Amino acid sequence: MKVIIVLAVLFAVASARPDVETVRQDSFVQPDGFKFGVETSDGSKHDAEGQLKALDKDHVGIAVHGSYQFVDKDGHAYVVNYVADENGYRAQDLYEICGIIEDEMDSKLVLKQTYLLRPSPTRVKSRDFMAKYDDLE
């Protein structure tokens, strides 16, 4: 019985996925907005850019647009482009990257993109997305 438990534990440890490391991290913050990007060794990426936006005399919000990429357990890479502003979070599209090649200058070219989701313009309101901007100090 002990041998079976030890073998099960050894199998679990041997089949564990390696730790994910950050391979790129960029951040640029200004008083009126931000831009950031992060990429990890498992193929995940997230890039976003945001700007302050005056909603009315007393309220300011932030408008963000960006994209994130992830790789599923079968090795398929998916990309989601999104916008988040006073109208809530809206995924613009979700697509699978079906093929990538690298040219001689080490830049990646997407061979084919299969659109999996082209959502209707329904809106998802984000609770407390916009902040009241009258008492920052």
OpenMM code with the backbone's topology and positions (N, CA, C; nanometers):
from openmm import Vec3, app, unit

residues = "MET LYS VAL ILE ILE VAL LEU ALA VAL LEU PHE ALA VAL ALA SER ALA ARG PRO ASP VAL GLU THR VAL ARG GLN ASP SER PHE VAL GLN PRO ASP GLY PHE LYS PHE GLY VAL GLU THR SER ASP GLY SER LYS HIS ASP ALA GLU GLY GLN LEU LYS ALA LEU ASP LYS ASP HIS VAL GLY ILE ALA VAL HIS GLY SER TYR GLN PHE VAL ASP LYS ASP GLY HIS ALA TYR VAL VAL ASN TYR VAL ALA ASP GLU ASN GLY TYR ARG ALA GLN ASP LEU TYR GLU ILE CYS GLY ILE ILE GLU ASP GLU MET ASP SER LYS LEU VAL LEU LYS GLN THR TYR LEU LEU ARG PRO SER PRO THR ARG VAL LYS SER ARG ASP PHE MET ALA LYS TYR ASP ASP LEU GLU".split()
positions = [
    Vec3(0.0827, -0.1198, 0.0000),
    Vec3(0.0000, 0.0000, 0.0000),
    Vec3(0.0869, 0.1259, 0.0000),
    Vec3(0.1936, 0.1234, 0.0819),
    Vec3(0.2825, 0.2392, 0.0878),
    Vec3(0.3509, 0.2621, -0.0462),
    Vec3(0.3831, 0.1550, -0.1145),
    Vec3(0.4488, 0.1668, -0.2447),
    Vec3(0.3566, 0.2362, -0.3450),
    Vec3(0.2291, 0.2029, -0.3422),
    Vec3(0.1328, 0.2653, -0.4334),
    Vec3(0.1212, 0.4145, -0.4045),
    Vec3(0.1169, 0.4515, -0.2776),
    Vec3(0.1073, 0.5931, -0.2408),
    Vec3(0.2326, 0.6667, -0.2844),
    Vec3(0.3495, 0.6088, -0.2596),
    Vec3(0.4755, 0.6725, -0.2988),
    Vec3(0.4819, 0.6878, -0.4507),
    Vec3(0.4417, 0.5863, -0.5252),
    Vec3(0.4418, 0.5956, -0.6707),
    Vec3(0.3438, 0.7018, -0.7201),
    Vec3(0.2283, 0.7121, -0.6575),
    Vec3(0.1305, 0.8144, -0.6959),
    Vec3(0.1857, 0.9542, -0.6713),
    Vec3(0.2516, 0.9731, -0.5580),
    Vec3(0.3105, 1.1038, -0.5263),
    Vec3(0.4226, 1.1353, -0.6250),
    Vec3(0.5089, 1.0395, -0.6544),
    Vec3(0.6173, 1.0614, -0.7501),
    Vec3(0.5631, 1.0941, -0.8888),
    Vec3(0.4572, 1.0271, -0.9298),
    Vec3(0.3959, 1.0561, -1.0588),
    Vec3(0.3391, 1.1980, -1.0617),
    Vec3(0.2729, 1.2376, -0.9537),
    Vec3(0.2146, 1.3723, -0.9472),
    Vec3(0.3231, 1.4785, -0.9544),
    Vec3(0.4331, 1.4582, -0.8848),
    Vec3(0.5430, 1.5552, -0.8863),
    Vec3(0.6081, 1.5594, -1.0241),
    Vec3(0.6287, 1.4441, -1.0849),
    Vec3(0.6939, 1.4379, -1.2159),
    Vec3(0.6082, 1.4995, -1.3257),
    Vec3(0.4776, 1.4906, -1.3137),
    Vec3(0.3903, 1.5430, -1.4186),
    Vec3(0.3479, 1.6873, -1.3947),
    Vec3(0.3940, 1.7486, -1.2878),
    Vec3(0.3566, 1.8872, -1.2579),
    Vec3(0.4155, 1.9806, -1.3633),
    Vec3(0.3415, 2.0845, -1.3937),
    Vec3(0.3878, 2.1830, -1.4902),
    Vec3(0.4968, 2.2684, -1.4279),
    Vec3(0.5921, 2.3138, -1.5070),
    Vec3(0.6977, 2.3993, -1.4525),
    Vec3(0.6412, 2.5348, -1.4107),
    Vec3(0.7136, 2.6024, -1.3236),
    Vec3(0.6720, 2.7347, -1.2789),
    Vec3(0.6705, 2.8317, -1.3967),
    Vec3(0.5762, 2.9226, -1.3936),
    Vec3(0.5647, 3.0245, -1.4969),
    Vec3(0.6485, 3.1442, -1.4547),
    Vec3(0.7283, 3.1947, -1.5477),
    Vec3(0.8130, 3.3100, -1.5200),
    Vec3(0.7701, 3.4278, -1.6057),
    Vec3(0.7911, 3.5473, -1.5550),
    Vec3(0.7641, 3.6686, -1.6304),
    Vec3(0.8807, 3.6924, -1.7253),
    Vec3(0.8525, 3.7027, -1.8548),
    Vec3(0.9580, 3.7255, -1.9528),
    Vec3(0.9586, 3.8694, -2.0039),
    Vec3(0.8500, 3.9416, -1.9853),
    Vec3(0.8436, 4.0831, -2.0235),
    Vec3(0.7453, 4.1530, -1.9321),
    Vec3(0.7853, 4.2708, -1.8855),
    Vec3(0.6947, 4.3521, -1.8050),
    Vec3(0.7263, 4.4980, -1.8314),
    Vec3(0.6297, 4.5695, -1.8882),
    Vec3(0.6438, 4.7114, -1.9188),
    Vec3(0.5357, 4.7871, -1.8443),
    Vec3(0.5725, 4.9046, -1.7948),
    Vec3(0.4739, 4.9870, -1.7258),
    Vec3(0.5104, 5.1334, -1.7452),
    Vec3(0.4133, 5.2116, -1.7888),
    Vec3(0.4324, 5.3539, -1.8103),
    Vec3(0.3095, 5.4240, -1.7542),
    Vec3(0.3284, 5.5002, -1.6478),
    Vec3(0.2160, 5.5652, -1.5798),
    Vec3(0.2345, 5.7161, -1.5855),
    Vec3(0.1310, 5.7854, -1.6268),
    Vec3(0.1259, 5.9311, -1.6323),
    Vec3(0.0051, 5.9766, -1.5513),
    Vec3(-0.0017, 6.1043, -1.5149),
    Vec3(-0.1195, 6.1514, -1.4407),
    Vec3(-0.2515, 6.1344, -1.5171),
    Vec3(-0.2457, 6.1340, -1.6494),
    Vec3(-0.3694, 6.1241, -1.7277),
    Vec3(-0.3934, 5.9866, -1.7888),
    Vec3(-0.3090, 5.8884, -1.7575),
    Vec3(-0.3311, 5.7558, -1.8137),
    Vec3(-0.2167, 5.6600, -1.7849),
    Vec3(-0.2238, 5.5437, -1.8464),
    Vec3(-0.1219, 5.4413, -1.8251),
    Vec3(-0.1122, 5.3515, -1.9476),
    Vec3(-0.0042, 5.2769, -1.9515),
    Vec3(0.0154, 5.1738, -2.0525),
    Vec3(0.0977, 5.0648, -1.9864),
    Vec3(0.0575, 4.9390, -2.0036),
    Vec3(0.1355, 4.8308, -1.9457),
    Vec3(0.1281, 4.7071, -2.0330),
    Vec3(0.2232, 4.6199, -2.0113),
    Vec3(0.2253, 4.4926, -2.0806),
    Vec3(0.3005, 4.3913, -1.9975),
    Vec3(0.2557, 4.2691, -2.0019),
    Vec3(0.3231, 4.1601, -1.9316),
    Vec3(0.3112, 4.0344, -2.0172),
    Vec3(0.4172, 3.9556, -2.0176),
    Vec3(0.4196, 3.8296, -2.0917),
    Vec3(0.4883, 3.7259, -2.0045),
    Vec3(0.4334, 3.6055, -2.0023),
    Vec3(0.4906, 3.4995, -1.9198),
    Vec3(0.5403, 3.3847, -2.0070),
    Vec3(0.6189, 3.2989, -1.9451),
    Vec3(0.6831, 3.1895, -2.0184),
    Vec3(0.5847, 3.0838, -2.0687),
    Vec3(0.4621, 3.0851, -2.0207),
    Vec3(0.3631, 2.9874, -2.0685),
    Vec3(0.2851, 3.0362, -2.1907),
    Vec3(0.3230, 3.1524, -2.2461),
    Vec3(0.2564, 3.2051, -2.3647),
    Vec3(0.1465, 3.3047, -2.3357),
    Vec3(0.1183, 3.3313, -2.2092),
    Vec3(0.0156, 3.4294, -2.1733),
    Vec3(0.0708, 3.5706, -2.1907),
    Vec3(-0.0160, 3.6613, -2.2359),
    Vec3(0.0213, 3.8020, -2.2542),
    Vec3(-0.0970, 3.8889, -2.2146),
    Vec3(-0.0671, 4.0099, -2.1704),
    Vec3(-0.1720, 4.1081, -2.1441),
    Vec3(-0.1129, 4.2455, -2.1698),
    Vec3(-0.1734, 4.3208, -2.2584),
    Vec3(-0.1342, 4.4577, -2.2893),
    Vec3(-0.2578, 4.5447, -2.2783),
    Vec3(-0.2418, 4.6617, -2.2164),
    Vec3(-0.3557, 4.7524, -2.2009),
    Vec3(-0.3071, 4.8964, -2.1974),
    Vec3(-0.3979, 4.9849, -2.2338),
    Vec3(-0.3718, 5.1276, -2.2309),
    Vec3(-0.4979, 5.1966, -2.1809),
    Vec3(-0.4814, 5.2923, -2.0903),
    Vec3(-0.5965, 5.3617, -2.0350),
    Vec3(-0.5750, 5.5115, -2.0282),
    Vec3(-0.6826, 5.5860, -2.0435),
    Vec3(-0.6801, 5.7317, -2.0377),
    Vec3(-0.7927, 5.7803, -1.9486),
    Vec3(-0.7659, 5.8874, -1.8719),
    Vec3(-0.8727, 5.9499, -1.7947),
    Vec3(-0.9721, 6.0137, -1.8906),
    Vec3(-1.0974, 6.0094, -1.8510),
    Vec3(-1.2034, 6.0602, -1.9371),
    Vec3(-1.3030, 6.1371, -1.8511),
    Vec3(-1.3276, 6.2633, -1.8854),
    Vec3(-1.4253, 6.3438, -1.8128),
    Vec3(-1.5654, 6.2986, -1.8514),
    Vec3(-1.6431, 6.2587, -1.7503),
    Vec3(-1.7800, 6.2141, -1.7754),
    Vec3(-1.8780, 6.3297, -1.7660),
    Vec3(-1.8570, 6.4144, -1.6692),
    Vec3(-1.9335, 6.5371, -1.6544),
    Vec3(-1.8516, 6.6299, -1.5654),
    Vec3(-1.9136, 6.7347, -1.5157),
    Vec3(-1.8421, 6.8354, -1.4372),
    Vec3(-1.7773, 6.7773, -1.3116),
    Vec3(-1.8419, 6.6822, -1.2465),
    Vec3(-1.7940, 6.6305, -1.1185),
    Vec3(-1.7369, 6.4892, -1.1234),
    Vec3(-1.7405, 6.4250, -1.2362),
    Vec3(-1.6992, 6.2846, -1.2415),
    Vec3(-1.5963, 6.2601, -1.3519),
    Vec3(-1.4998, 6.1787, -1.3163),
    Vec3(-1.3977, 6.1364, -1.4115),
    Vec3(-1.3914, 5.9846, -1.4088),
    Vec3(-1.3724, 5.9251, -1.5221),
    Vec3(-1.3568, 5.7800, -1.5304),
    Vec3(-1.2323, 5.7474, -1.6096),
    Vec3(-1.2119, 5.6221, -1.6332),
    Vec3(-1.0979, 5.5795, -1.7135),
    Vec3(-1.1481, 5.4893, -1.8255),
    Vec3(-1.0962, 5.5119, -1.9437),
    Vec3(-1.1295, 5.4290, -2.0594),
    Vec3(-1.0077, 5.3424, -2.0901),
    Vec3(-1.0279, 5.2118, -2.0927),
    Vec3(-0.9179, 5.1173, -2.1132),
    Vec3(-0.9471, 5.0335, -2.2367),
    Vec3(-0.8448, 5.0115, -2.3158),
    Vec3(-0.8549, 4.9142, -2.4247),
    Vec3(-0.7290, 4.8290, -2.4222),
    Vec3(-0.7455, 4.7036, -2.4568),
    Vec3(-0.6312, 4.6145, -2.4528),
    Vec3(-0.6642, 4.4773, -2.5058),
    Vec3(-0.5711, 4.3866, -2.4829),
    Vec3(-0.5911, 4.2484, -2.5247),
    Vec3(-0.5140, 4.1567, -2.4318),
    Vec3(-0.5622, 4.0345, -2.4220),
    Vec3(-0.4873, 3.9336, -2.3496),
    Vec3(-0.4888, 3.8047, -2.4290),
    Vec3(-0.3827, 3.7274, -2.4108),
    Vec3(-0.3663, 3.6009, -2.4816),
    Vec3(-0.3379, 3.4924, -2.3802),
    Vec3(-0.3945, 3.3755, -2.4041),
    Vec3(-0.3665, 3.2613, -2.3180),
    Vec3(-0.3580, 3.1359, -2.4035),
    Vec3(-0.2930, 3.0349, -2.3491),
    Vec3(-0.2761, 2.9075, -2.4179),
    Vec3(-0.3475, 2.8010, -2.3360),
    Vec3(-0.4368, 2.7241, -2.4009),
    Vec3(-0.5090, 2.6208, -2.3272),
    Vec3(-0.4220, 2.4962, -2.3092),
    Vec3(-0.4760, 2.3966, -2.2421),
    Vec3(-0.3978, 2.2769, -2.2101),
    Vec3(-0.3578, 2.1974, -2.3337),
    Vec3(-0.4268, 2.2201, -2.4465),
    Vec3(-0.3926, 2.1514, -2.5707),
    Vec3(-0.2943, 2.2303, -2.6566),
    Vec3(-0.2509, 2.3469, -2.6074),
    Vec3(-0.1532, 2.4266, -2.6802),
    Vec3(-0.2107, 2.5255, -2.7790),
    Vec3(-0.3425, 2.5466, -2.7779),
    Vec3(-0.4055, 2.6435, -2.8670),
    Vec3(-0.3987, 2.7818, -2.8024),
    Vec3(-0.3552, 2.8812, -2.8794),
    Vec3(-0.3454, 3.0181, -2.8284),
    Vec3(-0.4712, 3.0956, -2.8663),
    Vec3(-0.5279, 3.1661, -2.7712),
    Vec3(-0.6478, 3.2468, -2.7918),
    Vec3(-0.6183, 3.3910, -2.7534),
    Vec3(-0.6785, 3.4837, -2.8253),
    Vec3(-0.6615, 3.6261, -2.7991),
    Vec3(-0.7991, 3.6884, -2.7800),
    Vec3(-0.8109, 3.7740, -2.6795),
    Vec3(-0.9333, 3.8502, -2.6543),
    Vec3(-0.8969, 3.9978, -2.6578),
    Vec3(-0.9634, 4.0743, -2.7424),
    Vec3(-0.9497, 4.2199, -2.7444),
    Vec3(-1.0689, 4.2771, -2.6687),
    Vec3(-1.0453, 4.3815, -2.5897),
    Vec3(-1.1534, 4.4341, -2.5071),
    Vec3(-1.1453, 4.5852, -2.4926),
    Vec3(-1.2570, 4.6415, -2.4490),
    Vec3(-1.2694, 4.7823, -2.4124),
    Vec3(-1.3427, 4.7863, -2.2794),
    Vec3(-1.2972, 4.8721, -2.1892),
    Vec3(-1.3662, 4.8933, -2.0615),
    Vec3(-1.3727, 5.0437, -2.0382),
    Vec3(-1.4944, 5.0961, -2.0268),
    Vec3(-1.5128, 5.2395, -2.0077),
    Vec3(-1.6431, 5.2633, -1.9325),
    Vec3(-1.7022, 5.3812, -1.9487),
    Vec3(-1.8249, 5.4121, -1.8755),
    Vec3(-1.9411, 5.3213, -1.9149),
    Vec3(-1.9285, 5.2508, -2.0243),
    Vec3(-2.0318, 5.1568, -2.0681),
    Vec3(-2.0070, 5.0147, -2.0198),
    Vec3(-1.9043, 4.9941, -1.9388),
    Vec3(-1.8732, 4.8622, -1.8858),
    Vec3(-1.7636, 4.7925, -1.9645),
    Vec3(-1.7423, 4.6661, -1.9322),
    Vec3(-1.6432, 4.5826, -2.0003),
    Vec3(-1.7082, 4.5174, -2.1218),
    Vec3(-1.6411, 4.5279, -2.2366),
    Vec3(-1.6932, 4.4673, -2.3586),
    Vec3(-1.5801, 4.3967, -2.4321),
    Vec3(-1.5935, 4.2660, -2.4460),
    Vec3(-1.4980, 4.1911, -2.5278),
    Vec3(-1.5307, 4.2202, -2.6736),
    Vec3(-1.4345, 4.2695, -2.7471),
    Vec3(-1.4573, 4.3029, -2.8878),
    Vec3(-1.4582, 4.1779, -2.9742),
    Vec3(-1.3642, 4.0882, -2.9509),
    Vec3(-1.3612, 3.9626, -3.0236),
    Vec3(-1.2704, 3.8636, -2.9509),
    Vec3(-1.2912, 3.7384, -2.9800),
    Vec3(-1.2099, 3.6288, -2.9285),
    Vec3(-1.1716, 3.5451, -3.0485),
    Vec3(-1.0438, 3.5227, -3.0668),
    Vec3(-1.0042, 3.4391, -3.1790),
    Vec3(-0.8887, 3.3489, -3.1420),
    Vec3(-0.8777, 3.2411, -3.2170),
    Vec3(-0.7694, 3.1462, -3.1985),
    Vec3(-0.6619, 3.1763, -3.3008),
    Vec3(-0.5382, 3.1783, -3.2559),
    Vec3(-0.4260, 3.1936, -3.3471),
    Vec3(-0.3936, 3.0545, -3.3988),
    Vec3(-0.4192, 3.0319, -3.5256),
    Vec3(-0.4043, 2.8970, -3.5816),
    Vec3(-0.2637, 2.8679, -3.6291),
    Vec3(-0.1861, 2.9678, -3.6578),
    Vec3(-0.0494, 2.9430, -3.7015),
    Vec3(0.0345, 3.0680, -3.6884),
    Vec3(0.1559, 3.0526, -3.6423),
    Vec3(0.2474, 3.1656, -3.6283),
    Vec3(0.3813, 3.1242, -3.6880),
    Vec3(0.4386, 3.2125, -3.7668),
    Vec3(0.5750, 3.1889, -3.8125),
    Vec3(0.6604, 3.3063, -3.7675),
    Vec3(0.7891, 3.2845, -3.7603),
    Vec3(0.8805, 3.3919, -3.7257),
    Vec3(0.9661, 3.4225, -3.8472),
    Vec3(0.9786, 3.5502, -3.8801),
    Vec3(1.0629, 3.5847, -3.9935),
    Vec3(1.2071, 3.6033, -3.9465),
    Vec3(1.2950, 3.6413, -4.0387),
    Vec3(1.4367, 3.6521, -4.0068),
    Vec3(1.4654, 3.7607, -3.9046),
    Vec3(1.3797, 3.8590, -3.8922),
    Vec3(1.4028, 3.9686, -3.7986),
    Vec3(1.3370, 3.9414, -3.6641),
    Vec3(1.2962, 3.8182, -3.6401),
    Vec3(1.2408, 3.7734, -3.5119),
    Vec3(1.1081, 3.8389, -3.4775),
    Vec3(1.0331, 3.8821, -3.5766),
    Vec3(0.8986, 3.9311, -3.5485),
    Vec3(0.7996, 3.8238, -3.5908),
    Vec3(0.6900, 3.8168, -3.5210),
    Vec3(0.5933, 3.7099, -3.5455),
    Vec3(0.4856, 3.7564, -3.6428),
    Vec3(0.4492, 3.6684, -3.7317),
    Vec3(0.3432, 3.6953, -3.8282),
    Vec3(0.2317, 3.5942, -3.8075),
    Vec3(0.1116, 3.6412, -3.7961),
    Vec3(-0.0015, 3.5507, -3.7789),
    Vec3(-0.0453, 3.5028, -3.9169),
    Vec3(-0.0450, 3.3712, -3.9364),
    Vec3(-0.0847, 3.3147, -4.0650),
    Vec3(-0.2357, 3.3129, -4.0822),
    Vec3(-0.3061, 3.2758, -3.9776),
    Vec3(-0.4507, 3.2618, -3.9883),
    Vec3(-0.5121, 3.2861, -3.8519),
    Vec3(-0.6218, 3.3562, -3.8498),
    Vec3(-0.6952, 3.3778, -3.7260),
    Vec3(-0.8377, 3.3286, -3.7477),
    Vec3(-0.8818, 3.2422, -3.6609),
    Vec3(-1.0181, 3.1930, -3.6678),
    Vec3(-1.0999, 3.2640, -3.5606),
    Vec3(-1.1974, 3.3437, -3.6017),
    Vec3(-1.2801, 3.4142, -3.5052),
    Vec3(-1.3800, 3.3180, -3.4441),
    Vec3(-1.3747, 3.3067, -3.3135),
    Vec3(-1.4632, 3.2171, -3.2417),
    Vec3(-1.5849, 3.2898, -3.1875),
    Vec3(-1.5689, 3.4177, -3.1602),
    Vec3(-1.6774, 3.4932, -3.0989),
    Vec3(-1.6742, 3.6349, -3.1514),
    Vec3(-1.7818, 3.6784, -3.2068),
    Vec3(-1.8010, 3.8181, -3.2440),
    Vec3(-1.9264, 3.8613, -3.1702),
    Vec3(-1.9096, 3.9083, -3.0466),
    Vec3(-2.0271, 3.9325, -2.9631),
    Vec3(-2.1152, 4.0442, -3.0163),
    Vec3(-2.2417, 4.0327, -2.9845),
    Vec3(-2.3345, 4.1405, -3.0149),
    Vec3(-2.3021, 4.2568, -2.9224),
    Vec3(-2.3493, 4.3748, -2.9531),
    Vec3(-2.3116, 4.4896, -2.8721),
    Vec3(-2.3828, 4.4972, -2.7371),
    Vec3(-2.4045, 4.3840, -2.6733),
    Vec3(-2.4606, 4.3873, -2.5390),
    Vec3(-2.3552, 4.4401, -2.4437),
    Vec3(-2.3985, 4.5057, -2.3407),
    Vec3(-2.3056, 4.5693, -2.2483),
    Vec3(-2.3138, 4.5042, -2.1122),
    Vec3(-2.1993, 4.4927, -2.0496),
    Vec3(-2.1916, 4.4398, -1.9141),
    Vec3(-2.1477, 4.5543, -1.8246),
    Vec3(-2.2338, 4.5956, -1.7352),
    Vec3(-2.1996, 4.7041, -1.6445),
    Vec3(-2.1059, 4.6529, -1.5365),
    Vec3(-2.0019, 4.7264, -1.5115),
    Vec3(-1.9074, 4.6910, -1.4063),
    Vec3(-1.9426, 4.7716, -1.2821),
    Vec3(-1.9660, 4.7025, -1.1724),
    Vec3(-2.0028, 4.7693, -1.0479),
    Vec3(-1.8882, 4.8584, -1.0020),
    Vec3(-1.9199, 4.9804, -0.9711),
    Vec3(-1.8228, 5.0779, -0.9222),
    Vec3(-1.7074, 5.0987, -1.0189),
    Vec3(-1.7326, 5.0903, -1.1492),
    Vec3(-1.6249, 5.1086, -1.2455),
    Vec3(-1.5788, 5.2535, -1.2487),
    Vec3(-1.6713, 5.3447, -1.2440),
    Vec3(-1.6362, 5.4861, -1.2471),
    Vec3(-1.6311, 5.5420, -1.1054),
    Vec3(-1.5275, 5.6147, -1.0779),
    Vec3(-1.5093, 5.6695, -0.9439),
    Vec3(-1.5432, 5.8178, -0.9436),
    Vec3(-1.5951, 5.8623, -0.8324),
    Vec3(-1.6200, 6.0048, -0.8165),
    Vec3(-1.4859, 6.0712, -0.7920),
    Vec3(-1.4601, 6.1809, -0.8559),
    Vec3(-1.3277, 6.2395, -0.8604),
    Vec3(-1.3198, 6.3707, -0.7829),
    Vec3(-1.4058, 6.3940, -0.6858),
    Vec3(-1.4041, 6.5243, -0.6205),
    Vec3(-1.3164, 6.5297, -0.4963),
    Vec3(-1.2805, 6.4198, -0.4347),
    Vec3(-1.1991, 6.4215, -0.3126),
    Vec3(-1.0761, 6.3326, -0.3261),
    Vec3(-0.9854, 6.3678, -0.4130),
    Vec3(-0.8633, 6.2889, -0.4262),
    Vec3(-0.7629, 6.3187, -0.3158),
    Vec3(-0.7660, 6.4361, -0.2612),
    Vec3(-0.6659, 6.4743, -0.1615),
    Vec3(-0.7059, 6.4348, -0.0227),
] * unit.nanometer
topology = app.Topology()
chain = topology.addChain("A")
for resn in residues:
    res = topology.addResidue(resn, chain)
    for name in ("N", "CA", "C"):
        topology.addAtom(name, app.Element.getBySymbol(name[0]), res)
